[in-house]
């Protein structure tokens, strides 16, 4: 019984080293033709990577038909090929790139051993590449919070600083300030005949409060001596090289007595640009008898500093020694308006800008009463304009009544001199007592 030739399609020859039957020869066999069969050629094994160099064959008379050497070579070939392929495809360079077969062959030829890359090495390299990509992405388009900037901590620090400087109700005060600014932009405000703007005063009081309460550590005494209604004339000592004491008195009256102070200023105040406009806005007017009497007769609180420029321009060696109070014009205005005189004593202003020198010729050239030289100005430039943090005390003394005199008594020069001297001596003695109570100027 003849064997079915279809069973031989794709079958391996029984002889060792025989190849597979090709599809074309199988087709010719089915068609009835017989394909010419060639004798199997013994394939010369190729040297594999990792194999030891073959020794030259010794001349012997071993028959070529012996299959033993061929089978041994065939058995060694798959193992050598497998190890060579793994070394060529799996080995990686130090930078993570696969090593080419030629470089592997060169390493093998020179005797260098290559370590096979394991799965752990590949996973570690992939993780490092992913982490590097994420880092570049974060640095390229990251938000401040993602970049490591503590936004929450910065906001909390700003809020704490605002609470410390402006008080616990800082948010309410800021809201009130913005509301006032919005009303002003809409034209919803009014001024009196002197140009006084109450909204501007409220805004400036809020701006001055950190300076007064935190920097100068202001202490106010005798606030009950300020009348709650009706007119009164506040008479104060003047010092400090720069007239900040007038600002502090106005702040104390508004903050603690809930009334507006109307300062009586010198002519120079209303000749300076910007300063004159701001002075009018906060209620200041000329220190003349007519304006003073009008304010006092209308029930306003007027403030006067009789020492004038002689007080704020005196040397530091003469601190807290009152200068001449003038000819008593403020007493005359109070008598005519029949309002009390409240003596005001200020300690702390002398130390903010210690005056150690003056340049009279340059002051006359600039049209100012004096050109001050302090330990820090003009040596430190604009930094020298920062006032020193001295401790302030403002005391409002007991009112000196003028309604005990007739309005016509304001024409008596001796009476005016006596009352003026009484006011001056009251302030001087109070200054000495406050200096003892305060102790150190800065601590």
C-alpha positions in Angstrom: 0.0 0.0 0.0 1.5 3.2 -1.1 1.9 6.0 1.5 -0.1 9.2 1.0 2.3 11.9 -0.1 0.0 14.6 1.6 1.2 13.4 5.0 4.7 14.5 4.2 3.8 18.2 3.6 5.7 20.2 6.3 7.1 17.0 7.9 10.7 16.9 9.2 13.0 14.4 7.5 14.1 11.5 9.6 17.7 12.2 8.8 19.5 14.6 11.1 20.1 18.0 9.5 17.3 17.5 6.9 15.3 20.6 6.1 11.6 21.1 5.8 9.7 20.3 2.6 8.9 23.6 0.8 5.3 24.3 -0.2 6.2 24.4 -3.9 7.7 20.9 -3.9 4.7 19.6 -1.9 2.4 21.0 -4.6 4.3 19.4 -7.3 4.2 16.1 -5.4 0.4 16.2 -5.2 0.2 17.0 -8.9 2.0 13.8 -9.7 5.4 15.1 -10.5 8.5 14.2 -8.6 10.7 17.1 -7.5 14.4 16.5 -7.9 15.9 16.0 -4.5 19.3 17.5 -3.7 21.6 15.9 -1.2 21.5 17.8 2.1 24.4 20.1 2.4 26.0 20.1 5.8 25.8 23.7 7.1 28.9 25.2 8.4 28.2 26.4 11.9 28.8 30.2 12.3 30.8 31.5 15.2 28.4 32.8 17.8 28.9 35.7 20.2 30.1 34.3 23.5 31.4 31.1 22.0 35.0 30.2 22.4 37.0 30.6 19.2 37.0 27.3 17.3 40.2 25.4 17.2 41.5 24.6 13.7 40.5 21.2 12.7 43.2 18.7 12.8 44.0 16.6 9.7 42.6 13.3 10.4 40.9 10.6 8.4 37.6 10.8 10.2 34.8 9.9 7.7 32.7 12.9 6.7 29.5 10.7 6.9 29.8 10.5 10.7 26.9 12.5 12.2 28.3 12.8 15.7 30.2 16.1 15.2 27.4 17.6 13.3 24.9 16.7 16.0 27.1 18.0 18.7 27.4 21.3 16.9 23.7 21.4 16.4 23.1 20.8 20.0 25.5 23.5 21.1 24.2 26.1 18.6 20.8 26.9 20.2 22.2 27.5 23.6 25.0 29.7 22.3 22.6 31.5 20.0 20.2 32.1 22.9 22.8 33.5 25.2 24.2 35.6 22.4 20.8 37.1 21.5 20.0 37.8 25.2 23.4 39.6 25.6 22.9 41.6 22.3 19.2 42.6 22.9 19.0 42.9 26.6 22.3 44.6 27.5 22.1 48.4 28.0 24.6 51.0 28.2 25.1 53.3 31.3 22.7 55.9 29.7 19.9 53.3 29.3 20.5 52.6 25.6 20.8 49.1 24.2 24.2 48.0 23.3 24.7 47.3 19.7 25.9 43.8 18.6 29.1 45.2 17.2 30.0 46.8 20.6 29.0 43.6 22.3 31.3 41.7 20.0 34.1 44.1 20.7 33.6 43.8 24.4 33.6 40.0 24.2 36.7 40.1 22.0 38.5 42.2 24.5 37.4 40.0 27.4 35.0 42.5 29.1 32.1 40.9 30.9 28.6 42.5 30.4 26.0 42.3 33.1 22.6 41.3 31.9 19.9 44.0 32.6 17.3 42.6 34.9 13.6 43.6 35.1 14.3 45.6 38.2 16.9 47.7 36.4 14.5 48.4 33.6 11.7 49.4 36.0 14.0 51.7 38.0 15.2 53.4 34.8 11.6 53.9 33.7 10.6 55.4 37.1 13.6 57.8 37.0 12.6 59.0 33.5 9.0 59.5 34.5 10.0 61.5 37.6 12.4 63.7 35.6 9.5 64.4 33.1 7.2 65.4 35.9 9.8 67.6 37.4 10.3 69.5 34.2 6.6 69.9 33.7 6.2 71.3 37.2 9.1 73.8 36.7 7.8 74.8 33.3 4.2 75.7 34.1 3.7 75.3 37.8 1.6 77.5 40.1 3.3 79.2 43.1 1.7 76.7 45.4 2.9 73.7 43.3 6.4 75.2 43.1 6.8 75.1 46.8 5.9 78.7 47.8 3.8 78.6 51.0 1.0 80.9 49.8 -1.2 80.1 52.8 1.5 80.9 55.3 2.3 84.2 53.5 -1.4 85.3 53.6 -1.6 84.3 57.3 1.5 86.4 58.1 0.0 89.5 56.2 -3.2 89.2 58.1 -1.4 88.9 61.4 0.7 92.0 60.6 -2.4 93.9 59.6 -4.1 93.0 62.9 -1.0 94.0 64.9 -0.6 97.4 63.2 -4.3 98.3 62.4 -6.0 96.4 65.3 -8.3 93.5 65.4 -11.0 95.3 63.4 -8.7 96.1 60.5 -11.1 94.6 58.0 -14.0 96.7 59.1 -11.9 99.8 59.0 -10.6 99.1 55.5 -14.2 98.5 54.4 -15.2 101.9 55.8 -12.2 103.6 54.1 -13.1 102.1 50.7 -16.7 103.1 51.2 -15.7 106.7 51.9 -13.5 106.8 48.9 -16.3 105.4 46.7 -18.6 108.2 48.0 -16.0 110.8 47.3 -15.5 109.6 43.8 -19.3 110.0 43.3 -19.2 113.6 44.7 -21.1 112.7 47.9 -19.3 114.9 50.4 -19.5 118.5 51.7 -17.2 121.2 53.1 -17.8 124.1 55.3 -16.9 127.8 54.8 -13.3 127.2 55.9 -12.8 124.2 53.5 -13.1 121.6 56.2 -13.8 118.1 54.9 -14.9 115.6 57.6 -14.3 112.6 55.4 -10.7 113.5 54.7 -10.2 113.9 58.5 -11.6 110.4 59.1 -9.3 108.9 56.5 -6.2 110.6 57.9 -7.1 109.6 61.5 -7.1 105.9 60.3 -3.8 106.5 58.6 -2.2 108.2 61.6 -3.4 105.6 64.2 -0.6 103.0 63.6 2.0 105.8 63.9 0.5 107.1 67.1 -0.4 103.8 68.9 2.4 101.5 67.7 5.4 103.7 66.9 5.0 106.5 69.5 3.0 104.3 72.0 0.8 107.4 72.7 -0.7 107.8 76.1 -3.6 110.3 76.5 -4.5 111.8 79.8 -7.3 114.2 80.9 -9.5 113.6 77.9 -12.5 114.4 80.2 -11.3 118.0 80.4 -12.3 118.5 76.7 -15.9 119.8 76.5 -18.3 117.4 74.9 -20.1 120.3 73.2 -19.6 124.0 72.6 -16.4 125.9 71.8 -13.1 125.7 73.6 -9.5 126.8 72.8 -6.8 124.2 73.2 -3.3 125.8 73.8 -0.3 123.5 73.5 3.5 123.6 73.6 5.2 123.2 70.2 8.4 121.2 69.5 9.9 118.4 67.3 11.6 120.2 64.4 8.7 119.0 62.2 5.2 119.9 63.6 4.0 116.3 64.0 2.7 117.2 67.5 -0.2 119.2 66.0 -1.2 116.1 64.0 -1.0 114.0 67.2 -3.2 116.4 69.2 -5.8 116.4 66.4 -5.7 112.6 66.4 -6.2 112.3 70.2 -9.1 114.7 70.2 -10.9 112.8 67.3 -10.0 109.3 68.6 -10.8 109.8 72.3 -13.1 112.8 72.5 -15.0 112.1 69.2 -14.6 115.8 68.2 -12.8 117.6 65.4 -9.9 119.9 66.2 -9.6 123.1 64.1 -5.9 124.1 64.1 -4.9 127.8 63.8 -1.8 127.7 61.5 0.9 130.2 60.6 1.0 132.0 57.3 3.8 129.7 56.0 1.5 126.6 56.2 -0.8 128.1 53.7 2.0 129.2 51.3 3.4 125.7 50.7 2.0 123.7 47.8 0.0 120.6 48.7 0.4 121.3 52.4 -1.9 124.3 52.2 -4.6 122.3 50.5 -4.4 119.4 52.9 -4.4 121.8 55.9 -7.7 123.3 54.7 -9.2 119.9 54.2 -8.5 118.9 57.8 -10.0 122.1 59.1 -7.0 124.4 59.6 -7.3 128.1 59.2 -5.1 131.2 59.6 -4.0 132.1 63.2 -5.8 135.4 63.1 -8.2 136.9 65.6 -11.2 137.0 63.2 -11.0 133.3 62.1 -10.4 132.2 65.7 -13.4 134.1 67.0 -15.6 132.8 64.3 -14.7 129.2 65.0 -15.1 129.5 68.8 -18.4 131.3 68.5 -19.7 128.5 66.2 -19.0 126.0 69.0 -15.8 124.5 67.4 -12.7 123.2 69.2 -9.8 125.4 68.0 -6.1 124.6 68.6 -3.2 127.0 68.9 0.5 126.6 69.4 1.7 130.0 70.7 5.5 129.2 70.5 5.3 129.0 66.7 8.5 128.3 64.8 10.6 129.4 67.9 9.3 126.2 69.6 9.8 123.6 66.9 13.1 125.1 65.8 14.9 125.3 69.2 18.0 123.2 69.8 17.8 119.8 71.5 19.8 121.2 74.4 16.8 123.4 75.2 14.1 120.7 75.0 11.0 121.1 77.0 11.8 124.7 77.9 8.9 126.8 76.6 9.6 129.9 74.5 7.7 133.1 74.7 3.9 132.7 74.1 3.5 135.9 72.2 1.3 138.9 73.2 -1.7 136.9 74.3 -3.8 137.1 71.2 -5.3 133.7 71.7 -6.5 134.7 75.2 -8.2 137.8 73.7 -10.1 135.5 71.2 -11.2 133.1 74.0 -12.5 136.0 76.1 -14.5 137.6 73.3 -16.1 134.2 72.5 -16.5 133.4 76.2 -15.1 129.9 75.9 -12.6 128.0 78.2 -8.9 127.6 77.6 -7.6 124.0 77.9 -3.8 123.8 78.4 -2.2 120.8 76.5 1.2 119.4 77.5 3.0 117.1 75.0 6.0 114.9 76.0 7.8 112.9 73.3 8.0 115.3 70.4 11.4 116.7 71.3 13.1 113.3 70.6 11.8 112.4 67.2 14.2 114.8 65.3 16.9 116.0 67.7 18.0 119.4 66.3 21.7 119.7 66.6 22.4 122.4 64.0 20.9 124.9 61.5 21.9 126.6 58.3 20.4 130.1 58.5 21.8 131.4 55.2 20.4 128.5 53.2 17.1 128.7 55.1 16.7 132.4 54.1 17.5 131.4 50.5 14.8 128.8 50.5 12.3 131.0 52.4 11.9 128.8 55.4 12.4 129.8 59.1 15.3 127.3 59.6 17.0 124.4 57.9 17.4 121.6 60.5 20.4 119.3 60.9 19.8 116.2 62.9 22.0 113.2 63.7 20.5 111.4 60.8 19.5 114.1 58.3 20.9 114.9 55.8 23.5 112.3 56.5 21.2 109.4 55.7 19.1 111.1 53.1 15.4 110.2 53.0 16.0 107.6 55.7 16.9 110.4 58.1 13.3 111.7 57.8 11.9 108.7 59.7 11.0 109.9 63.2 12.6 108.2 66.2 10.2 105.9 68.2 10.0 108.0 71.3 7.2 107.5 73.9 4.6 110.1 73.8 2.2 111.4 76.6 -0.4 114.1 75.9 -2.3 115.5 78.9 -5.2 117.8 78.6 -5.3 120.0 81.7 -8.1 121.5 83.6 -9.9 124.3 81.7 -9.1 127.9 82.6 -12.4 129.8 82.5 -12.6 133.1 80.7 -16.4 133.6 81.0 -15.7 135.1 84.4 -14.5 138.2 82.6 -16.5 140.5 80.4 -15.9 140.4 76.6 -14.6 144.0 76.8 -11.8 142.7 79.2 -10.0 141.4 76.1 -8.8 145.0 75.5 -6.9 145.1 78.8 -3.2 144.2 78.0 -2.3 143.5 81.7 -5.1 141.0 82.1 -4.2 139.3 78.8 -0.6 139.1 80.0 -1.5 137.5 83.3 -3.8 134.9 81.8 -1.2 134.1 79.1 1.4 133.6 81.8 -0.9 131.4 83.8 -1.5 129.1 80.8 2.2 129.0 80.0 3.2 128.2 83.6 0.6 125.4 83.8 1.9 123.7 80.7 5.6 124.1 81.8 5.0 122.5 85.2 3.0 119.7 83.6 5.8 118.9 81.2 8.2 118.5 84.1 5.8 116.1 85.9 5.2 114.1 82.7 9.0 113.7 82.1 9.4 112.2 85.5 6.4 109.8 84.9 7.7 108.7 81.5 11.2 108.0 82.4 13.3 106.9 79.4 12.3 108.5 76.1 12.6 105.3 74.1 12.1 102.4 76.5 
